[in-house]
């Protein structure tokens, strides 16, 4: 799937919704719980289908998730569950950068 920064995506297996913050110029296979993300649509009411959410940790609201290379970054706008991945590589939660010390 071709994604661009600002794209809104939703999971088909949980309530997870994300906004793309950073994306490479190549097509990616973005998944949540083993199933592909779908483009967000206000009239889209298809029910969630079962996926690989039992072994997943929760996707936390307001947290950023990225791949180890930093090429893709997603911001969670609605919490849910399911392992998020890009081309089979699990996206991990980004840690906050420490503020510089002031003297």
PADRENKE-802259 format. One record per atom (N, C-alpha, C): residue number from 0; residue in one letter; x, y, z negated. Coordinates in Angstrom, 2 decimals. Layout:
BEGIN
  seq  type       xx       yy       zz
  NUM     A        X        Y        Z
...
//
This chain:
BEGIN
  seq  type       xx       yy       zz
    0     X     0.85    -1.17     0.00
    0     X     0.00     0.00     0.00
    0     X     0.89     1.24     0.00
    1     X     0.53     2.19     0.80
    1     X     1.25     3.46     0.85
    1     X     0.67     4.39    -0.21
    2     X     1.50     4.81    -1.14
    2     X     1.03     5.70    -2.20
    2     X     1.83     6.99    -2.17
    3     X     1.21     8.04    -2.67
    3     X     1.86     9.34    -2.75
    3     X     1.66     9.90    -4.14
    4     X     2.54    10.79    -4.58
    4     X     2.33    11.43    -5.89
    4     X     0.97    12.11    -5.94
    5     X     0.27    11.93    -7.04
    5     X    -1.06    12.49    -7.20
    5     X    -2.18    11.51    -6.90
    6     X    -1.86    10.37    -6.29
    6     X    -2.87     9.35    -6.00
    6     X    -3.44     8.79    -7.30
    7     X    -4.75     8.57    -7.32
    7     X    -5.41     7.96    -8.49
    7     X    -5.74     6.52    -8.14
    8     X    -5.36     5.61    -9.03
    8     X    -5.59     4.19    -8.81
    8     X    -6.28     3.58   -10.02
    9     X    -7.02     2.48    -9.79
    9     X    -7.67     1.79   -10.90
    9     X    -7.43     0.30   -10.76
   10     X    -7.44    -0.37   -11.90
   10     X    -7.26    -1.81   -11.95
   10     X    -8.58    -2.51   -11.64
   11     X    -8.49    -3.69   -11.05
   11     X    -9.69    -4.49   -10.80
   11     X    -9.92    -5.52   -11.90
   12     X    -8.98    -5.66   -12.85
   12     X    -9.10    -6.67   -13.90
   12     X    -9.26    -6.08   -15.30
   13     X    -9.09    -4.77   -15.43
   13     X    -9.27    -4.13   -16.73
   13     X    -9.71    -2.68   -16.50
   14     X    -9.79    -1.93   -17.58
   14     X   -10.23    -0.54   -17.47
   14     X    -9.09     0.42   -17.16
   15     X    -7.89    -0.08   -16.90
   15     X    -6.73     0.77   -16.64
   15     X    -6.91     1.64   -15.41
   16     X    -6.64     2.94   -15.58
   16     X    -6.60     3.89   -14.47
   16     X    -5.30     4.67   -14.59
   17     X    -4.67     4.96   -13.45
   17     X    -3.38     5.65   -13.44
   17     X    -3.35     6.74   -12.37
   18     X    -2.40     7.66   -12.55
   18     X    -2.07     8.66   -11.54
   18     X    -0.61     8.44   -11.18
   19     X    -0.31     8.45    -9.89
   19     X     1.07     8.27    -9.43
   19     X     1.82     9.58    -9.65
   20     X     2.92     9.52   -10.41
   20     X     3.75    10.69   -10.67
   20     X     4.91    10.75    -9.68
   21     X     5.53     9.60    -9.45
   21     X     6.67     9.52    -8.52
   21     X     6.48     8.25    -7.69
   22     X     6.75     8.36    -6.39
   22     X     6.59     7.21    -5.51
   22     X     7.63     7.25    -4.40
   23     X     8.17     6.09    -4.02
   23     X     9.11     6.05    -2.89
   23     X     8.35     6.19    -1.58
   24     X     9.08     6.41    -0.50
   24     X     8.48     6.62     0.81
   24     X     8.11     5.31     1.50
   25     X     8.30     4.18     0.82
   25     X     8.00     2.87     1.42
   25     X     6.71     2.31     0.83
   26     X     6.12     1.35     1.54
   26     X     4.92     0.68     1.03
   26     X     5.27    -0.17    -0.18
   27     X     4.37    -0.18    -1.17
   27     X     4.56    -0.96    -2.38
   27     X     3.35    -1.84    -2.63
   28     X     3.57    -2.95    -3.31
   28     X     2.49    -3.80    -3.78
   28     X     2.33    -3.53    -5.27
   29     X     1.45    -2.59    -5.63
   29     X     1.20    -2.24    -7.03
   29     X     0.10    -3.13    -7.58
   30     X     0.39    -3.78    -8.73
   30     X    -0.58    -4.68    -9.33
   30     X    -0.77    -4.38   -10.81
   31     X    -1.91    -4.82   -11.33
   31     X    -2.20    -4.78   -12.76
   31     X    -2.88    -6.09   -13.09
   32     X    -2.29    -6.86   -13.99
   32     X    -2.86    -8.17   -14.32
   32     X    -2.79    -9.15   -13.17
   33     X    -1.85    -8.96   -12.26
   33     X    -1.68    -9.85   -11.13
   33     X    -2.56    -9.54    -9.93
   34     X    -3.42    -8.55   -10.04
   34     X    -4.31    -8.16    -8.94
   34     X    -3.96    -6.76    -8.47
   35     X    -4.13    -6.45    -7.18
   35     X    -3.75    -5.12    -6.67
   35     X    -4.58    -3.99    -7.26
   36     X    -3.93    -2.84    -7.43
   36     X    -4.65    -1.62    -7.80
   36     X    -5.49    -1.20    -6.60
   37     X    -6.59    -0.50    -6.86
   37     X    -7.43     0.05    -5.80
   37     X    -7.44     1.57    -5.92
   38     X    -7.63     2.25    -4.78
   38     X    -7.76     3.70    -4.81
   38     X    -9.01     4.04    -5.61
   39     X    -8.93     5.09    -6.42
   39     X   -10.04     5.49    -7.28
   39     X   -11.11     6.15    -6.45
   40     X   -12.35     5.77    -6.70
   40     X   -13.47     6.39    -6.02
   40     X   -14.60     6.60    -7.01
   41     X   -15.24     7.77    -7.02
   41     X   -16.30     8.03    -7.99
   41     X   -17.52     7.13    -7.85
   42     X   -17.79     6.62    -6.66
   42     X   -18.96     5.77    -6.47
   42     X   -18.62     4.29    -6.56
   43     X   -17.38     3.98    -6.90
   43     X   -16.93     2.60    -6.97
   43     X   -17.32     1.98    -8.31
   44     X   -18.26     1.04    -8.29
   44     X   -18.73     0.43    -9.53
   44     X   -18.56    -1.08    -9.51
   45     X   -17.63    -1.59    -8.70
   45     X   -17.44    -3.03    -8.65
   45     X   -16.96    -3.55   -10.00
   46     X   -17.49    -4.69   -10.44
   46     X   -17.12    -5.21   -11.76
   46     X   -15.69    -5.72   -11.78
   47     X   -15.11    -5.71   -12.97
   47     X   -13.76    -6.23   -13.13
   47     X   -13.79    -7.74   -12.96
   48     X   -12.75    -8.27   -12.31
   48     X   -12.67    -9.72   -12.16
   48     X   -11.55   -10.23   -13.05
   49     X   -11.58   -11.50   -13.42
   49     X   -10.55   -12.02   -14.32
   49     X    -9.18   -11.96   -13.68
   50     X    -8.19   -11.65   -14.49
   50     X    -6.81   -11.60   -14.02
   50     X    -5.90   -12.08   -15.12
   51     X    -4.63   -11.79   -15.00
   51     X    -3.63   -12.23   -15.97
   51     X    -3.49   -11.18   -17.06
   52     X    -4.54   -11.01   -17.88
   52     X    -4.51    -9.99   -18.93
   52     X    -4.26   -10.57   -20.30
   53     X    -4.36   -11.89   -20.45
   53     X    -4.23   -12.47   -21.78
   53     X    -2.82   -12.32   -22.36
   54     X    -1.78   -12.38   -21.54
   54     X    -0.42   -12.26   -22.04
   54     X     0.09   -10.82   -21.96
   55     X    -0.79    -9.92   -21.60
   55     X    -0.37    -8.54   -21.36
   55     X    -0.46    -7.70   -22.62
   56     X     0.37    -6.70   -22.66
   56     X     0.25    -5.71   -23.71
   56     X    -0.65    -4.60   -23.19
   57     X    -1.13    -3.80   -24.10
   57     X    -2.04    -2.71   -23.71
   57     X    -1.28    -1.63   -22.96
   58     X    -1.94    -1.06   -21.96
   58     X    -1.41     0.10   -21.26
   58     X    -1.93     1.32   -22.01
   59     X    -1.03     2.09   -22.60
   59     X    -1.41     3.16   -23.50
   59     X    -1.74     4.46   -22.77
   60     X    -2.84     5.08   -23.20
   60     X    -3.29     6.34   -22.63
   60     X    -2.23     7.42   -22.78
   61     X    -1.94     8.14   -21.70
   61     X    -1.00     9.25   -21.74
   61     X     0.46     8.86   -21.64
   62     X     0.75     7.57   -21.55
   62     X     2.14     7.11   -21.45
   62     X     2.51     6.90   -19.99
   63     X     3.80     7.07   -19.73
   63     X     4.32     6.89   -18.37
   63     X     5.01     5.54   -18.28
   64     X     4.80     4.87   -17.17
   64     X     5.41     3.57   -16.91
   64     X     6.19     3.67   -15.62
   65     X     7.39     3.07   -15.60
   65     X     8.27     3.16   -14.43
   65     X     9.00     1.85   -14.22
   66     X     9.50     1.66   -13.00
   66     X    10.35     0.49   -12.76
   66     X    11.76     0.83   -13.22
   67     X    12.63    -0.17   -13.38
   67     X    13.99     0.09   -13.89
   67     X    14.79     1.07   -13.04
   68     X    14.53     1.13   -11.73
   68     X    15.29     2.05   -10.87
   68     X    14.75     3.48   -10.94
   69     X    13.54     3.66   -11.45
   69     X    12.94     4.99   -11.54
   69     X    12.30     5.45   -10.25
   70     X    12.16     4.55    -9.27
   70     X    11.60     4.93    -7.97
   70     X    10.09     5.16    -8.04
   71     X     9.41     4.44    -8.93
   71     X     7.96     4.59    -9.08
   71     X     7.65     4.92   -10.53
   72     X     6.74     5.86   -10.72
   72     X     6.33     6.25   -12.08
   72     X     4.82     6.49   -12.08
   73     X     4.14     5.86   -13.04
   73     X     2.69     5.99   -13.18
   73     X     2.34     6.57   -14.54
   74     X     1.32     7.41   -14.59
   74     X     0.80     7.98   -15.83
   74     X    -0.57     7.36   -16.08
   75     X    -0.73     6.73   -17.25
   75     X    -2.00     6.08   -17.58
   75     X    -3.02     7.14   -18.00
   76     X    -4.15     7.20   -17.28
   76     X    -5.21     8.17   -17.60
   76     X    -6.41     7.52   -18.28
   77     X    -6.47     6.19   -18.25
   77     X    -7.49     5.45   -18.99
   77     X    -6.85     4.15   -19.44
   78     X    -6.83     3.93   -20.75
   78     X    -6.16     2.77   -21.31
   78     X    -6.84     1.47   -20.88
   79     X    -6.06     0.41   -20.85
   79     X    -6.56    -0.91   -20.50
   79     X    -5.51    -1.95   -20.81
   80     X    -5.62    -3.09   -20.19
   80     X    -4.64    -4.15   -20.40
   80     X    -4.23    -4.73   -19.06
   81     X    -3.19    -5.52   -19.08
   81     X    -2.67    -6.14   -17.86
   81     X    -1.28    -5.61   -17.56
   82     X    -0.41    -6.51   -17.15
   82     X     0.96    -6.13   -16.81
   82     X     0.95    -5.38   -15.49
   83     X     1.48    -4.15   -15.50
   83     X     1.58    -3.37   -14.26
   83     X     2.92    -3.70   -13.61
   84     X     2.91    -3.87   -12.29
   84     X     4.12    -4.22   -11.56
   84     X     4.12    -3.58   -10.18
   85     X     5.33    -3.36    -9.66
   85     X     5.52    -2.85    -8.31
   85     X     6.41    -3.84    -7.57
   86     X     5.88    -4.46    -6.52
   86     X     6.59    -5.49    -5.76
   86     X     7.12    -6.59    -6.67
   87     X     6.33    -6.98    -7.67
   87     X     6.70    -8.07    -8.57
   87     X     7.60    -7.68    -9.72
   88     X     8.05    -6.43    -9.77
   88     X     8.92    -5.96   -10.86
   88     X     8.05    -5.25   -11.89
   89     X     8.10    -5.74   -13.13
   89     X     7.26    -5.17   -14.19
   89     X     7.63    -3.72   -14.48
   90     X     6.61    -2.88   -14.61
   90     X     6.81    -1.49   -14.99
   90     X     6.85    -1.42   -16.51
   91     X     7.84    -0.71   -17.04
   91     X     7.99    -0.59   -18.49
   91     X     7.69     0.83   -18.93
   92     X     7.26     0.97   -20.18
   92     X     6.93     2.29   -20.71
   92     X     8.19     3.12   -20.86
   93     X     8.12     4.36   -20.38
   93     X     9.25     5.27   -20.51
   93     X     9.27     5.84   -21.91
   94     X    10.44     5.93   -22.47
   94     X    10.61     6.52   -23.80
   94     X    10.80     8.02   -23.66
   95     X    10.39     8.74   -24.67
   95     X    10.55    10.20   -24.67
   95     X    12.03    10.55   -24.77
   96     X    12.41    11.59   -24.06
   96     X    13.79    12.05   -24.13
   96     X    13.97    12.87   -25.41
   97     X    15.04    12.63   -26.15
   97     X    15.24    13.40   -27.38
   97     X    15.57    14.86   -27.06
   98     X    15.07    15.73   -27.89
   98     X    15.37    17.15   -27.73
   98     X    16.81    17.41   -28.13
   99     X    17.44    18.41   -27.52
   99     X    18.82    18.71   -27.90
   99     X    18.88    19.25   -29.33
  100     X    19.95    18.93   -29.99
  100     X    20.13    19.41   -31.36
  100     X    20.45    20.91   -31.34
  101     X    19.89    21.62   -32.28
  101     X    20.19    23.05   -32.39
  101     X    20.92    23.28   -33.70
  102     X    21.88    24.13   -33.64
  102     X    22.67    24.44   -34.85
  102     X    22.49    25.86   -35.26
//
